[in-house]
Amino acid sequence: MQKIDLRGRSLSTAEMLAAVPRAEAARAEALATAAQIVADVREHGEKSLRAQAERFDRVTDHAIRIPAEHVAEAVAALEPRIRAALEESINRVRLASQAQVPASVATTIAPGAQIVQRWQPVSRVGVYIPGGKAVYPSSVIMNVVPAQVAGVTQIALASPPQSDQGGRIHPTILAAAGLLGVTEIYAMGGAGAIGAFAWGVPELDLDPVDVVSGPGNNFVASAKRAVAGVVGTDSEAGATEILIVADATANPLYIAADLVSQAEHDEQASAVLVTDSADLADAVLIRVAELASRTRHSERVTAALDGPQSAVVLVDDRAAAAAFSNAYAPEHLELHLADAAAAAADFTSAGAVFVGDHTPVSLGDYLAGSNHVLPTGGQARYAPGLGAYTFLRPQQVITYDRDALSTVREGIVALANTEVLPAHGEAIEARFTHSDPTKA
């Protein structure tokens, strides 16, 4: 990992971001390709999906819509220890997600005038589960459970067909879907799956969805951008990121292990340590080298850690560390600080904040109860992670009686005339000059 010394410098937000740039080139290249793939699925449907499966997944003649018996087989074959862990994760995520559903609130504006703020679930959701370098049954839970808690009645799920599974979806993903009662499942991957969800595929009886959610690579993230406006999407969850803020009291082994754990996802993963302790920085670099050399995916981890998107950053003090973190807005933020719980209030831009030595990102990936589908690429400055609210729409229900309307009658007419929209005012007056519909 590179070491970048920002001490003694007063930097703008742009300068801080330039110090540790994200991997943007691959994302830019993916956007044009993903848009073409989405357009091809819209035009050619199942034919396009099969061509993509052959090209990207090395699979032909597979069942794109998964038969129920495949799901049942996967659930039955699930190792008991894995099933128990999945069920515990389901329970914890369900519990945390329930706190994300706002109650309806009625506000009385005046006598006879009421506005109800309610939250309505969308009707239909398409969930995408990656299936490339790793297998993500945990992502099934993180997407499906919040949608169920929100009250979504139709959930379709897609994941790439696997050549080593005879064109089926990975059985652990199928099993997780089965445990959650998801029955509409498709073996289709990447940008093509996002396009299929957005536009529908009649020959597969796949109807368009209202919202597409789920993590994925740069092509999946770019495909979401291509269908935005046609359907709702969650944040564009691209290559994973971890930023750790630590002081001299932190344990270098814990930090190194957490940096390596995120680098394990992808060569484009970002792993960043920000600290005001030069001694800690050096100790972490030594530990990172040791752990990276012996982990199972050493080559992938080393590529990510050696990339320009990963670094150990030295800053002057805690305030500078908070400023850097808030500008960077990481997907995952870990605080390894002597006063981590109190300090958390200063760190305002992150997909999720993990506080203290014993709250690693790996906990959030599986069994914390929090959601691991989080905004990347700096989107945490303005976008949330996935939650029940992703599948909810706030609506205002307005009810005025005649007396309540009469109290604002004059004001409405005045404003309508000022905006040169006299028919707006006339719509109000009609209710008083022709109050009896039989005499209108």
C-alpha positions in Angstrom: 0.0 0.0 0.0 1.1 3.5 -0.7 1.6 6.0 2.1 0.4 9.5 1.6 1.5 12.3 4.0 -1.0 15.2 4.2 0.3 16.6 7.4 1.0 20.4 7.5 -1.3 21.1 4.6 -4.7 22.8 4.4 -6.5 21.0 1.6 -9.8 21.6 -0.1 -12.4 18.8 -0.5 -11.3 18.4 -4.2 -7.6 18.1 -3.1 -8.4 15.5 -0.5 -10.3 13.4 -3.0 -7.5 13.7 -5.5 -5.1 12.3 -3.0 -6.8 8.9 -3.1 -8.7 8.7 -6.3 -11.3 6.0 -6.8 -10.9 3.5 -9.7 -13.0 5.5 -12.3 -11.7 4.3 -15.6 -13.3 0.8 -15.5 -16.6 2.5 -14.4 -16.6 4.9 -17.4 -15.9 2.0 -19.8 -18.7 -0.1 -18.3 -21.4 2.6 -18.7 -21.4 2.5 -22.5 -21.3 -1.3 -22.6 -24.1 -1.7 -20.0 -26.4 0.7 -21.8 -26.0 -1.4 -25.0 -26.7 -4.6 -23.1 -29.8 -3.1 -21.5 -31.1 -1.8 -24.9 -30.5 -5.2 -26.5 -32.5 -7.0 -23.8 -35.3 -4.5 -24.3 -35.4 -5.3 -28.0 -34.7 -9.0 -28.1 -35.8 -10.3 -24.7 -35.0 -13.9 -24.0 -32.8 -14.3 -27.1 -30.5 -11.5 -25.8 -30.4 -13.0 -22.3 -29.3 -16.4 -23.7 -26.6 -14.8 -25.9 -25.3 -13.0 -22.8 -25.3 -16.2 -20.7 -23.2 -17.9 -23.4 -20.8 -15.0 -23.7 -20.3 -14.0 -20.1 -21.3 -17.2 -18.1 -20.3 -20.0 -20.6 -23.8 -21.4 -20.2 -26.3 -22.5 -22.9 -29.8 -24.1 -23.0 -30.4 -23.5 -19.3 -33.7 -22.8 -17.6 -33.8 -19.0 -17.2 -36.9 -19.1 -15.0 -36.0 -21.4 -12.1 -38.4 -24.3 -11.4 -39.8 -24.6 -7.9 -38.2 -28.0 -7.5 -34.7 -26.5 -7.9 -35.3 -24.2 -5.0 -36.7 -27.0 -2.8 -33.7 -29.2 -3.6 -31.3 -26.4 -2.6 -33.1 -25.8 0.7 -33.1 -29.5 1.5 -29.4 -29.8 0.7 -28.4 -26.8 2.8 -25.8 -27.6 5.5 -27.4 -27.2 8.9 -24.7 -24.8 10.2 -25.1 -22.6 7.1 -28.9 -22.7 7.4 -28.8 -21.7 11.1 -26.5 -18.7 10.2 -28.8 -17.6 7.4 -31.9 -17.9 9.6 -30.2 -15.8 12.3 -29.2 -13.2 9.8 -32.8 -13.1 8.5 -34.1 -12.5 12.0 -31.6 -9.8 12.8 -32.1 -7.9 9.5 -35.8 -8.2 9.8 -35.7 -6.7 13.3 -33.5 -3.8 12.3 -35.5 -3.1 9.1 -38.7 -2.8 11.0 -37.4 0.4 12.6 -37.1 1.9 9.0 -40.9 1.9 8.3 -42.3 5.3 9.4 -45.7 5.4 11.0 -48.5 7.4 9.3 -48.9 10.9 10.8 -52.0 13.0 10.6 -51.6 16.8 10.9 -54.5 19.1 11.5 -53.8 22.3 9.6 -57.1 24.0 10.8 -60.5 22.8 11.8 -61.8 20.5 9.0 -58.4 20.5 7.3 -56.1 17.5 7.6 -53.0 16.1 5.9 -52.0 12.5 6.4 -48.4 11.6 5.6 -48.3 7.9 4.8 -45.7 5.5 3.4 -46.8 3.2 0.6 -44.7 0.2 -0.6 -44.1 -0.3 -4.3 -45.9 -3.3 -5.8 -43.0 -5.1 -7.4 -39.3 -5.3 -6.8 -36.4 -6.9 -8.8 -33.5 -8.1 -6.6 -30.1 -8.7 -8.2 -27.6 -11.0 -6.5 -24.1 -11.2 -7.9 -22.4 -14.5 -8.7 -18.9 -13.8 -10.0 -15.8 -13.9 -7.8 -17.9 -14.9 -4.7 -21.2 -16.3 -3.7 -23.6 -13.9 -1.8 -26.5 -15.6 0.0 -26.2 -12.8 2.5 -27.1 -10.3 -0.2 -30.4 -12.2 -0.8 -31.3 -11.5 2.9 -30.1 -7.9 2.7 -32.4 -7.2 -0.3 -35.4 -9.4 0.2 -36.0 -8.8 4.0 -36.3 -5.0 3.8 -38.7 -5.3 0.8 -40.8 -7.8 2.7 -40.8 -5.5 5.8 -41.9 -2.6 3.7 -44.9 -4.6 2.5 -43.8 -5.4 -1.1 -46.1 -8.2 -2.4 -44.1 -9.3 -5.5 -40.3 -9.9 -5.3 -38.4 -11.3 -8.3 -34.8 -12.4 -7.9 -32.0 -12.8 -10.4 -28.5 -14.2 -10.2 -26.1 -15.4 -12.9 -26.3 -19.0 -14.1 -23.2 -21.0 -13.1 -21.4 -23.2 -15.6 -20.3 -25.6 -12.8 -23.9 -26.0 -11.7 -25.3 -27.0 -15.1 -26.6 -23.5 -15.7 -28.4 -23.2 -12.4 -28.0 -20.4 -9.9 -25.6 -21.2 -7.1 -27.5 -23.5 -4.7 -26.8 -21.5 -1.6 -28.3 -18.4 -3.2 -31.3 -20.5 -4.2 -31.6 -21.9 -0.7 -31.5 -18.4 0.9 -34.3 -17.3 -1.5 -36.2 -20.4 -0.6 -35.9 -19.7 3.1 -37.4 -16.3 2.5 -40.3 -17.6 0.4 -39.2 -16.1 -2.9 -40.6 -18.1 -5.8 -40.0 -16.0 -8.8 -36.3 -16.5 -9.6 -34.3 -16.1 -12.8 -30.9 -17.4 -13.9 -29.6 -14.2 -15.6 -26.7 -12.0 -14.7 -25.1 -8.6 -15.0 -26.5 -5.6 -16.9 -28.8 -7.9 -18.8 -30.7 -8.9 -15.6 -31.2 -5.2 -14.8 -32.5 -4.5 -18.2 -34.9 -7.5 -18.0 -36.3 -6.2 -14.7 -36.8 -2.7 -16.0 -38.5 -3.7 -19.3 -39.8 -7.1 -18.6 -39.4 -10.3 -20.8 -42.9 -11.5 -22.0 -41.7 -14.9 -23.2 -40.4 -15.6 -19.6 -43.6 -14.2 -18.0 -41.3 -11.6 -16.4 -43.2 -8.4 -15.8 -41.4 -5.1 -15.3 -40.7 -4.1 -11.7 -41.0 -0.8 -9.9 -37.7 -0.8 -8.2 -34.4 -2.7 -8.9 -32.0 -3.3 -6.0 -28.9 -5.2 -5.2 -25.1 -5.0 -5.4 -22.9 -5.9 -8.3 -19.9 -5.0 -10.4 -19.4 -1.8 -12.5 -21.7 -3.2 -15.3 -24.5 -3.7 -12.9 -24.1 -0.3 -11.4 -23.9 1.3 -14.8 -27.0 -0.6 -15.9 -28.9 0.9 -13.0 -28.0 4.3 -14.3 -29.2 3.3 -17.8 -32.7 2.3 -16.5 -33.1 5.2 -14.0 -36.3 7.0 -14.8 -37.8 3.8 -16.1 -37.7 2.1 -12.7 -36.5 3.2 -9.3 -33.0 2.0 -8.2 -31.1 1.8 -5.0 -27.7 3.4 -4.9 -25.1 2.3 -7.5 -23.2 -0.2 -5.4 -20.0 -0.6 -7.3 -16.5 -1.8 -6.1 -16.4 -2.0 -2.3 -14.7 0.5 -0.1 -13.4 0.6 3.5 -12.0 3.7 5.2 -10.6 3.3 8.7 -9.9 6.2 11.0 -7.5 5.3 13.8 -5.4 6.8 16.5 -2.3 5.6 18.4 -4.4 3.4 20.7 -5.6 1.2 17.8 -4.6 -2.4 17.3 -2.7 -2.6 14.0 -3.6 -6.3 13.5 -7.3 -5.6 13.6 -6.9 -2.7 11.1 -4.8 -4.8 8.8 -7.2 -7.7 8.9 -10.1 -5.4 8.0 -8.3 -3.7 5.2 -7.5 -7.1 3.7 -11.0 -8.4 4.2 -12.4 -5.7 1.9 -9.6 -6.0 -0.6 -10.7 -9.6 -1.0 -13.8 -8.7 -2.9 -12.3 -7.2 -6.0 -9.1 -5.9 -7.6 -10.8 -2.4 -7.7 -11.7 -2.4 -4.0 -10.6 0.6 -2.1 -8.9 0.1 1.3 -7.8 3.3 3.1 -6.4 4.0 6.6 -6.5 7.6 7.9 -4.4 8.3 11.0 -2.5 10.9 12.9 -0.1 8.3 14.2 3.0 7.6 12.1 3.9 4.6 14.3 0.5 3.1 13.8 0.7 3.6 10.0 4.0 1.8 9.8 2.8 -1.1 12.0 -0.3 -1.5 9.9 1.7 -1.6 6.7 3.8 -4.4 8.1 0.7 -6.4 9.2 -1.0 -5.8 5.9 1.9 -7.3 3.9 1.9 -10.3 6.2 -1.8 -11.0 5.9 -2.1 -10.3 2.2 0.7 -12.8 1.4 -1.0 -15.7 3.0 -4.7 -15.1 2.5 -6.6 -17.4 0.0 -7.2 -14.6 -2.5 -3.7 -13.1 -2.2 -3.3 -12.1 -5.8 -6.7 -10.2 -5.8 -6.0 -8.6 -2.4 -2.5 -7.5 -3.4 -3.8 -5.9 -6.6 -6.5 -4.0 -4.7 -4.1 -2.8 -2.0 -1.4 -1.8 -4.5 -3.9 0.2 -6.7 -4.1 4.0 -6.5 -7.5 3.7 -4.8 -5.9 2.2 -1.6 -3.6 4.1 0.8 -2.4 4.9 4.3 -3.0 8.6 4.8 -1.2 10.6 7.5 -3.1 13.7 8.8 -2.3 16.2 11.5 -5.1 15.4 14.0 -8.6 14.1 14.6 -10.3 17.1 12.9 -8.3 16.5 9.8 -9.2 12.9 9.8 -12.9 13.7 10.1 -12.6 16.2 7.3 -10.9 13.7 5.0 -13.5 11.0 5.8 -16.5 13.2 5.3 -15.1 14.4 1.9 -14.3 10.8 0.8 -17.7 9.5 2.1 -16.8 5.8 2.2 -19.1 2.9 1.8 -17.8 1.4 5.1 -16.3 3.6 7.8 -14.5 2.0 10.8 -13.6 4.1 13.9 -10.6 2.7 15.9 -10.3 5.5 18.3 -9.9 5.8 22.1 -13.3 7.6 22.3 -14.9 6.0 19.2 -18.5 6.2 20.4 -18.3 9.9 21.2 -16.3 10.7 18.1 -18.9 9.0 15.8 -21.0 12.2 15.8 -18.2 14.0 13.8 -18.2 11.5 11.0 -21.3 12.4 9.0 -20.8 10.9 5.5 -20.6 7.2 5.3 -22.8 4.3 4.1 -22.4 2.7 7.5 -20.3 3.5 10.5 -18.7 0.7 12.5 -17.7 1.9 16.0 -14.9 0.4 18.1 -12.4 -2.5 17.9 -15.1 -5.2 18.0 -17.4 -3.9 15.2 -15.6 -4.9 12.0 -17.2 -4.6 8.6 -17.4 -8.4 8.4 -20.0 -8.2 11.2 -22.1 -5.9 9.1 -21.7 -8.1 6.1 -23.4 -11.0 7.8 -24.9 -10.8 11.3 -25.0 -7.3 12.7 -28.6 -6.8 11.6 -27.6 -3.7 9.6 -27.8 -3.8 5.8 -24.6 -4.4 3.8 -25.9 -2.9 0.5 -24.4 0.5 0.8 -23.5 3.5 -1.5 -20.0 3.6 -3.0 -18.0 6.1 -5.0 -18.8 9.0 -2.6 -22.6 8.6 -3.0 -22.8 8.4 0.8 -22.6 12.2 0.8 -26.3 12.2 -0.4 -27.6 8.7 -0.7 -28.5 6.1 2.0 -27.8 2.4 2.1 -30.5 -0.1 1.3 -33.4 -0.4 3.8 -37.1 -0.8 4.0 -37.4 2.9 3.0 -35.9 2.0 -0.4 -39.2 0.3 -1.3 -41.5 2.9 0.3 -43.0 6.1 -1.3 -44.2 8.9 0.9 -47.6 10.2 0.0 -49.7 13.0 1.3 -53.5 12.5 1.7 -55.3 15.8 1.9 -58.8 16.2 3.3 -60.6 19.6 3.6 -64.3 20.2 4.3 -66.2 23.2 2.8 -65.7 25.4 5.8 -61.9 24.7 5.8 -61.7 25.5 2.1 -63.6 28.7 2.5 -61.0 30.0 4.9 -58.3 29.9 2.2 -60.6 30.6 -0.7 -59.6 34.3 -1.1 -55.9 33.5 -0.9 -56.0 30.8 -3.5 -57.8 33.0 -6.0 -55.3 35.8 -5.3 -52.3 33.5 -5.9 -53.8 31.9 -9.0 -54.5 35.3 -10.6 -50.9 36.4 -9.7 -49.6 33.4 -11.5 -52.0 34.1 -14.4 -53.7 30.8 -13.9 -57.3 32.0 -13.4 -58.9 28.6 -13.9 -57.2 27.5 -10.7 -59.1 30.1 -8.9 -62.3 29.4 -10.8 -62.1 25.8 -9.6 -62.3 27.1 -6.1 -65.1 29.5 -6.8 -67.2 26.8 -8.4 -67.6 25.1 -5.1 -69.2 28.2 -3.6 -71.1 29.7 -6.5 -72.5 26.2 -7.5 -72.5 24.5 -4.1 -75.5 22.3 -5.1 -74.3 20.1 -8.0 -77.9 19.8 -9.3 -78.0 23.5 -9.9 -74.5 23.9 -11.6 
